[in-house]
């Protein structure tokens, strides 16, 4: 089992920056990919960015490309999401998630991610 604990988030003005962190514990060796998702009330959860835990190769949703940066620390037990040039449309609950299976799917398909963090609110005010 893998446990994910998130920190960061909060409220910021449009154009500002926030950084999210996610610490993995337990059987972290199982994690193949991990990333960030977000969800607003009444909407489906959508993928924001993910990283191949082994190679460090990132993948971004078009909506955040060039503004958000996903990274992991050298131990590969902490995941980050640096969010710059934030827009009110980025407001959502953000979740860290880990994929420990080999199910083929689009890189940011929420359904194939096994473990989820507790979520953290990001609010961008205009």
Phi, psi and omega in degrees: 000146178242135175248139181236126179237123185262156170212166182099192183091191181126205183242140182211156176281154178305138183092349181275187184230152172216157178230131176253147176231153179215122180254128179261141175220170183089221183279064186295338180298340180286340187289122177264318178222150170212159187190193184237139178230164177215157183210135173250159182304131177081358182248161176284155176291135181237147178283141180251307181198151175217163181223139172287117188294330180283308185270339185080009182287127182266162174216136185236148168291148181303327185293341183241357183301131181088348180245325182252148177228124177260143179205167176226157180278175185296333179281348183062029176245358177229132183244142182233155169224108175270121183246115180244164180049048184293145182238151177307331178292348177276353180297129183181173166271127181257137181236138168271143180214151180234142180245117182246015180240172182252023180294127178285133182192164172306147189305329185245033177280114184300329188297337184262005176270132191274319188238145184229145172283181188278348181090147177214139184279134171239123180236125179246119183256142182271000000 
